[in-house]
Amino acid sequence: MSAPVCVTVDHLRGPGDDRMLDVLDRHGLHTTFFVEGEHAASHPGRVAEVVARGHEVGLHGWAHEAWADLDQATVHELLARGVDALAAAAGGPPRGFRAPGGERGVHTAALLAERGIDYDASLGDGRTPRVLPDGVVSLPFVWGHVDGAHYLRPEPAAPAEVESRWLGTLDRAVADAEPVVFVVHAHVSCLDDERLGVLDRLLARVASDDRLEPVQMSELARRVRLAATPSTRVL
């Protein structure tokens, strides 16, 4: 059984976006972009282009707020504004959400369910997907699978080190047949040719290794929900 792999993208902020889209196209991969509602409202054509190129879009807050610190009323308001803006730009409402800063906070899951959002791609308990009590599927990431955790620190990691760690992650995914979620940013991983090369080789491995299965987050959520239903198989 192949291991599902989601190489997700956070933000559409300009620098590196075209390089990100082009490298995904080159490997024939369709992934999930998490976009702020404010950006969808101000650059709807860019969001529409991402969708037209075969990717899905999820909500990434309104303006990259410290989401876990928001009160319930603010979460409710920003979710509503963000969902509406992304739906208008993408041609349909988002099925997924990732909290800015990674932590969804105590109010979010119930409000996501209320808005009809199927999955949450924020931090969770480890990296194991599960259905939350509110009915939303949790598809967590871990910091070691985020480009910014390596490159955006006082002493950035060398791209070769990041590549070694990430390819090792894929090896472990193959051995365990377990899903893995990566989080990359165009303004981080496409900043220069060396970092872009790391991303290029990661995507090449995901696209070419028949023991790995590239999937969008909505498909992974569907499988997790199916596996949680009695008398169904796990992933």
PyMOL commands that set and color helices and strands:
alter all, ss='L'
color gray80, all
select helices_A, chain A and resi 17-26+37-42+44-52+67-69+72-90+108-114+143-145+147-151+159-176+186-189+193-208+217-227
alter helices_A, ss='H'
color red, helices_A
select strands_A, chain A and resi 3-10+32-35+56-59+96-97+119-120+130-131+137-138+180-184+212-214
alter strands_A, ss='S'
color yellow, strands_A
deselect
rebuild
show_as cartoon
